[in-house]
Amino acid sequence: MVYDLSKFSDDEMYECALALRNMDKGAQNIEDVASRMVRYLYDNLVDRQTGQRACALVRFFMTCPFMELNDELRAAAREIVGGRSVMSTTKCLTLMATAGDEPQWNSRQTSTGHKAIPLIDRDFISRAPMISQLIHQFGLDVNMLLEPDPEILMDLEKTTFNVFYVPEAAGSSHIPAQTEFVLPYQIKSVLGFGGMLPTGNLFAIILFTKAKVSPEAAELFKWISAYARISVASLDKRAVFA
């Protein structure tokens, strides 16, 4: 089933949410689920006015402790912080899966940049505009990512998170790579949804859309987020990577 992102309806929201909820069936790890989700959203969100896919790029990120990353991802994380040492427990916002218009956007291994972003401290996060805004719009405190409190986590697991929503991507200070990505690929809006998992890790699915996303459509993704989280959480304490 395809969904018209430019005129996203309640019925489409419900169907899409159910589809993501069932993405954990037969999956061996979170990377499997992430890959299924980004591919499904990339293939099935459309702009019926143009008859084309509505998203130029869909990405699934999750925070993972540095010590759980493989050598390639650790090297990518160190490169981002200029070779500074990264503690083994430092959470890294890690690219788990990707689907998009360019061939290299369809594998996390061939994607350049943003493979693993170490969230070293509040100051570092504040200098990463999209990450900082995503955390803020999700209604989270940065400290919950840096040092999760188990008692607060139990409450957050029951919370329906807000969405990360930038209605006009062009010229937005929250969306970097304007000249390299936003303008040439005609990105109209950016929409992210996700939530906290029982382990204290955050997952976020981010849509970079070629169709304008209305505030009403963005609001519906709060409910899609809740269903997607059930699927991801079912594998949260098992293997992360394939």
C-alpha positions in Angstrom: 0.0 0.0 0.0 1.2 3.5 -0.8 0.6 6.6 1.3 0.2 10.1 0.0 2.6 12.1 2.2 1.4 15.4 0.9 -2.2 14.6 2.0 -1.5 12.1 4.8 -4.8 10.8 6.3 -5.7 9.1 9.6 -6.4 5.9 7.7 -3.0 6.0 6.0 -1.4 6.7 9.4 -3.1 3.6 10.9 -2.1 1.3 8.0 1.5 2.6 8.0 1.8 2.2 11.8 0.6 -1.4 11.7 3.1 -2.2 9.0 6.0 -0.9 11.0 4.7 -2.6 14.1 5.1 -6.0 12.4 8.6 -5.4 11.0 10.2 -7.4 13.8 8.7 -10.7 12.6 11.6 -13.1 11.8 14.2 -10.4 12.4 17.4 -11.4 14.1 18.6 -8.0 15.2 17.7 -4.3 15.2 19.6 -3.7 12.0 17.2 -6.1 10.3 14.2 -4.1 11.6 15.8 -0.8 10.8 16.5 -1.9 7.2 13.0 -3.1 6.7 11.5 0.2 8.1 13.6 2.6 6.0 12.9 0.6 2.8 9.2 0.4 3.5 8.9 4.1 4.1 11.1 5.0 1.1 9.1 2.8 -1.2 5.6 3.5 0.0 5.5 7.2 0.9 4.6 9.0 -2.3 3.5 12.3 -3.6 0.5 11.6 -5.8 0.7 15.0 -7.4 4.0 14.0 -9.1 3.6 10.2 -8.9 7.1 10.0 -7.4 8.5 8.8 -4.1 8.0 11.5 -1.5 11.3 11.0 0.2 14.8 11.6 -1.2 16.3 9.9 1.8 15.2 7.9 4.8 17.5 7.1 7.6 17.3 5.1 10.9 19.6 6.2 13.7 20.1 4.7 17.2 22.4 5.6 20.0 24.8 2.8 20.9 27.7 2.7 23.4 31.1 3.2 21.8 32.3 -0.1 23.0 29.5 -1.9 21.1 30.6 -0.5 17.7 32.7 -2.4 15.3 36.2 -1.1 14.3 34.9 0.8 11.2 32.2 2.7 13.2 34.7 3.4 16.0 37.1 4.9 13.5 34.2 7.0 12.0 33.3 8.3 15.5 36.9 9.2 16.3 37.2 11.1 13.0 34.2 13.2 13.8 35.8 14.4 17.1 39.2 15.0 15.5 40.9 12.0 17.0 39.9 12.9 20.6 39.6 9.9 22.9 36.1 8.5 23.2 35.1 6.7 26.4 33.8 3.2 26.0 30.4 4.1 27.5 29.9 7.2 25.3 26.7 7.0 23.4 27.1 7.3 19.6 24.2 8.2 17.3 24.8 5.4 14.8 23.4 5.0 11.3 21.6 1.6 11.4 19.9 1.7 8.0 19.4 4.0 5.0 17.4 4.1 1.8 17.4 6.9 -0.8 17.6 8.2 -4.4 21.4 7.8 -4.8 23.0 4.3 -4.9 25.4 5.0 -2.1 22.4 6.0 0.1 21.1 2.4 0.2 23.7 0.9 2.4 25.1 2.2 5.7 28.5 0.8 4.7 28.7 3.0 1.6 27.2 6.1 3.1 29.7 8.9 3.8 29.5 10.8 7.0 27.1 10.4 10.0 27.9 6.8 10.4 28.6 7.2 14.2 28.4 10.5 15.9 29.8 10.4 19.5 27.6 12.4 21.9 30.5 13.4 24.1 28.8 16.2 26.1 26.2 18.9 26.1 28.5 21.3 24.3 29.3 18.9 21.5 25.6 18.2 21.0 24.7 21.9 21.0 27.1 22.4 18.1 25.3 19.7 16.0 22.1 21.7 15.0 20.0 18.8 13.7 20.8 16.5 16.6 20.2 19.2 19.1 16.9 20.2 17.7 15.8 16.5 17.3 16.4 15.9 21.0 14.7 19.2 21.9 11.6 18.5 19.8 11.3 14.9 21.1 10.9 16.5 24.5 14.1 15.0 25.9 16.8 16.3 28.2 20.3 15.8 26.8 21.3 14.3 30.1 18.9 11.4 29.5 21.0 10.4 26.5 24.4 11.0 28.2 23.5 9.3 31.5 20.1 7.5 31.4 18.3 7.3 34.8 16.6 3.9 35.0 13.6 5.3 37.0 13.0 8.0 34.5 13.5 5.6 31.6 10.5 3.5 32.8 8.3 6.6 32.5 9.8 7.5 29.1 9.0 4.1 27.7 5.3 4.8 28.2 5.6 8.3 26.6 4.4 9.1 23.1 7.1 11.4 21.8 6.8 14.5 19.8 8.1 14.5 16.2 11.1 16.3 14.9 9.6 18.6 12.2 11.2 21.2 10.0 8.5 22.4 7.6 10.8 24.4 5.4 14.2 22.6 5.0 15.7 25.2 2.6 17.4 27.9 4.6 16.8 26.2 8.0 19.6 26.5 10.5 18.6 23.1 11.9 19.4 21.3 8.6 23.1 21.3 7.6 24.5 20.6 4.1 22.2 23.1 2.4 24.3 23.5 -0.8 25.4 19.9 -1.0 22.1 18.2 -0.2 19.0 20.3 0.6 19.0 22.5 -2.5 20.2 20.1 -5.2 17.8 17.4 -4.1 14.9 19.8 -3.6 14.3 18.8 0.0 11.1 20.5 1.1 10.6 19.2 4.7 12.4 17.1 7.3 10.4 14.8 9.6 11.8 12.6 12.4 10.1 10.2 14.8 11.2 7.7 17.4 11.6 7.2 21.1 13.5 5.7 24.0 14.1 2.0 24.3 14.3 -0.1 27.5 18.1 -0.1 27.4 18.2 3.7 27.4 19.1 4.0 23.8 17.2 6.4 21.5 16.1 5.5 18.0 15.0 8.0 15.4 13.8 7.6 11.8 14.3 10.7 9.7 12.6 11.5 6.4 14.1 14.0 4.1 11.1 14.7 1.8 10.6 16.1 -1.7 6.9 16.7 -0.8 5.9 19.4 1.6 4.8 17.9 4.9 1.9 19.8 6.6 1.8 20.2 10.4 -1.2 18.0 10.5 0.6 15.2 8.7 3.6 15.6 10.9 1.4 15.3 14.0 0.2 11.9 12.9 3.7 10.5 13.0 3.5 10.6 16.8 1.3 7.5 16.6 3.4 5.8 13.9 6.4 6.3 16.3 4.6 4.5 19.1 4.0 1.4 16.9 7.5 1.4 15.4 8.9 1.5 18.9 7.1 -1.7 19.9 8.8 -3.5 17.0 12.3 -2.1 17.7 12.0 -2.7 21.5 11.2 -6.4 20.9 14.8 -6.8 19.8 16.4 -4.2 22.1 18.2 -6.6 24.4 19.3 -8.9 21.5 22.0 -8.3 18.9 22.1 -4.8 17.4 24.0 -5.4 14.2 23.7 -8.0 11.5 
